[in-house]
Amino acid sequence: RAPSSRVIATSTAIQDVLRRCDGFAGYDNPVLITGESGVGKELLARRIHEISSRGSKPFIKVACAASSPSVLAREIFGQLVNRNGQPEFLPGLMAQAEGGTMLLSGIEDLPREIQDKFMRMFQESVYRVEGDARDRKANVRIIATSREDLGALVARGRFRANLHFRLRLMSVPVPPLRDHMEDLIPLMEHFLTRLEGSSLRARSMFDFQA
């Protein structure tokens, strides 16, 4: 199945990255995609999802630095609240991603207590909703991106060593454009074509409104 997330590349370096991503798509293990900001980590994550057996299921993105730990935990795992004396489940992103893939964007910013929750999920395939005493089964593949060296964060006590070990078993380091400059011209041509199409559409809309 061809991915809709098109990757423009002619260099050997990025072709190797694509081959690695396509190979990992055939498994259900967590994947870690690393590289500087702007190298296309999310695009590659979508590619892995789309050509995997989960491609027809949801692809849910979580910004790991977006909220406080408690808010982020509720956002991801959901919560059980009491309304008029009756428990009501407010689903989180984990429930929304059921059967599909969850992208943890910027996992280097994931709070330590939530790292613990994901480690348990990897080990037992379960998670717990806030306010609930029972476990729920998790059928979600995790892809994580990081712009930092997680090994260095482990050494500083900011990241769980065993979580890092689980993630790095399938890792995709993405080089910056300066290391594969042969892709610069194809990328420029691609974006210029898109911009030209946008300007033509905008001009047509303006002429129609006039």
Buried (B, 14 or more C-beta within 10 A) or exposed (E): EEBEBEBBBEBEEBBEBBEBBBEBBEBBEBBBBBBEEEBBBBBBBBBBBBBBEBBEBBBBBBEBEEBEEEEBBBBBBBBBEEEEEEEEBBEBBBBBBBEBBBBBBBBBBBBEEBBEBBBBBBEEEEBBBBBBEEBBEBEBBBBBBBBBEBEEBBEEEBBBEEBBEBBBEBBBEBBEBEEBEEBEEEEEEEEEEEEEEEEEEEEEEEEEEE
